[in-house]
Amino acid sequence: MNITPGTAAARAFAQYYRAVADASIELAKALEIVDESRPRSLDMINLSSLQHQVTEAPGKDSEEGVSPREITAASGETTNPTSGRRWRA
């Protein structure tokens, strides 16, 4: 297709492409928005089984938090996942 600049057809195509570009930018902005008010499902963020256990550890939401030892005890593991050392429960 051969379009001569300055013609009605060229102006129509320019208007069309500007509209498409504007719509694309608006769509990109909408896709980038993170809705912090809506909690995301843990299944949606692809946690490993160990990470999933950490999210379920009792006390994690408290002011003091929870220690790695408490997480290990709650999960039923007897090995420290970071050092490989055995802990006494």
Helices and strands as residue ranges (DSSP letters): H 8-32, G 42-45, H 49-55, H 68-75
